[in-house]
Amino acid sequence: MKLKTFLCVSFLLVTLGFAAYLDSPYSFINKKYAYSADQPVMAQPVDVEPSSDVPVLEEKLEKIERVDDYIVETYQEYEVYKDKDGNVLKSEPTGKIDTLQYWDNQ
C-alpha cells in the first residue's frame, strides 16, 4: 500500500514539474520567442476625447412594483447624446428593457 501511494505521489510531482517546465519561457515550445526583463516597456498614455456624435448608453429606472414577495425593478436603455460640455442634447430609448427581481424580506 505504501509503495502504491509513493508511486502516485511521485507521478503527480513529475507531472506538475513537467507542466511547469512547459509553461516556462525556457521550454522547447517557447524557444522561438525572446523574453527580456531588463528593458522597460515604453508606453504612452493616449488622451481620447469622446466624440459628440457617438451616443452613450444609459439605463434609467422606469418603475418599481411589488409582485408576490418580490420587488421587480424595470430599467429602460437610452441612447444619450451629449455636447462637449456634458449637456444632454437628446435622449432616445433603444427598446431594450431589463428587469431586476429580488426577494423582499419584510
Secondary structure, 3 states (H helix, E strand, C coil): CHHHHHHHHHHHHHHHHHHHHHHCCCCHHHCCCCCCCCCCCCCCCCCCCCCCCCCEEEEEEEEEEEECCEEEEEEEEEEEEECCCCCEEEEEEEEEEEEEEEECCC
